[in-house]
Amino acid sequence: MPETPTLSKSRYMAGWQCPLKLWYECFCPDLAQPADEASLARRQEGDEVGALARQRFPGALVTAGWDRPSEAREETRRLMADPSVNAIHEAAFEFEGATARVDILRRNDDGTWDLIEVKSVGEAEDVHRRDASFQRWLLGKAGIPMSRTWLMVLNKAYRYQGGALDLTQLFRMIDLSACAERVAPGIEQEVVRFRAVLGASDGPKVSPSSHCYEPYECAYLQHCTAHWPKVDHPVEWLPSYGGKTSMKAHQAGTHSMMDLPPERLNALQRRVLDCYKAQSPWVGSGLAKALEAFTFPIHFLDFETVSSAIPRLVGSGPYEAIPFQWSCHTLDEQGRLTHHEYLVDDTSYPREKLFTALLEVLGEAGTICVYYAAFERGKFKDAIREHPHLAERLQPAIDRIVDLHPIVKEHVYHPAFYGSFSIKWVLPALVPELSYKELAVQDGMAAVRGFLDMLGTTDPEAREAKRKDLLDYCGLDTLAMVKVREALIRLAQTH
């Protein structure tokens, strides 16, 4: 057994979720699933927010890396001894094997220090409070005279006005001093327990449970469940039966949906179970009636929105979902299909121009077909709130919206849906000749990255390539609705 590893802040937080996760982090990190694109994007955003936070409280950066802890601590001591340094970034501390690098350590006039933990979020959650409180406990034990403990988060009320960001408004401070004081005794007990875990020759015996998803899904979950039997119809294929719900079934030894008591399932789940037992699609008798909700011309509409920690578009705020693109396929009574599209190409606030262009396409007649109507209705309502002069045209458009999603969910199930009613699964099941797999952009997150990349590049060829990728993706979203509706009509005629 190698020397007992140090208990860093990230390792402490791993132990807070699960002591076995802590042990794996130190001794078997290769067992973790690689970070997915969403996690990598969040990390990148976190790094960008952290860099802006350092500009908000200018100071000296501890340059020694994580692989040189002794040098980092010595550099921190020198900077703390220099009264001209008002703030220290990435200050390094250690106490009896527990270590931390503090985002911002701010000097007070009375010789005390404020700890500022930076998070790329809009609100404080328990995981963020615990993170900051661990650091506050460690610095107190290390003999640092402390004053306040702060969580620095993004201010969702801030609106970007163009040019340089107003960092005094982009961030807001949450005082966690009382919380850090209150939980300190518990943290000390946990540190002792986690150090014992790291000193053991084997990892602790911990069975998969709901903690595997709190506060985040654990990267070692797949390894910890590898002994579960592989089945043809996993319980996760039942709608609303993933995560913690399916975990309870697995803990009880039930891994296949075929072994679940039907009386413990809701009507939709029982329908899906019966469909897999029959190994054939299910079509409800009410499908034809439901499809009568569409009147010509039918406008198949989809938005793409950008939501980022750091606002990029003038007038937008942190994590505000701003539509930057729409696609609309219009089908007339003679079966003619036309396509219109719109894509923002600069950082000016796009909502009024985007919706004005859309209203010209939608006209005043016909159904507006969407998938997940709450999203599209929300975008229309946002536009009304910000541009009241458009309300007389936008409100009637909202009243014309028909949601294709509940029609599919209530009247059709195909084994290839695999428990999901997302159009990304519905399309290949009902319309096998169409797929997102050949596209450069295959989901909403990739669309956001592509849009931000397009805005950020000065290379005309790269910009045009990104633009084409975005138009292709959003265009398929609306063409998919056209084709799914056609497939539903065929199913209604044959059942």
Secondary structure by P-SEA (a helix, b strand, c coil): ccccccccaaaaaaaaacaaaaaaacccccccccccaaaaaaaaaaaaaaaaaaaaccccccccccccaaaaaaaaaaaaaccccccccccccccccbbbbbcbbbbccccbbbbbbbbccccccaaaaaaaaaaaaaaaaacccccbbbbbbbccccccccccccccccbbbbbaaaaaaaaaaaaaaaaaaaaaaaacccccccccccccccccccccccccccccccccccccccccccaaaaaaaaaaccccccccccccccaaaaaaaaaaaacbbbbccccccccccccccccbbbbbbbbcccccccccccccccccbbbbbbbcccbbbbbbbcccccccccaaaaaaaaaaaaccccccccccaaaaaaaaaaaaaacccaaaaaaaaaaacccaaaaaaacccccccccccccccccccccccccccccccccaaaaaaaaaaaaacccaaaaaaaaaaaaaaaaaaaaaaaaaaaaaaaaaaac
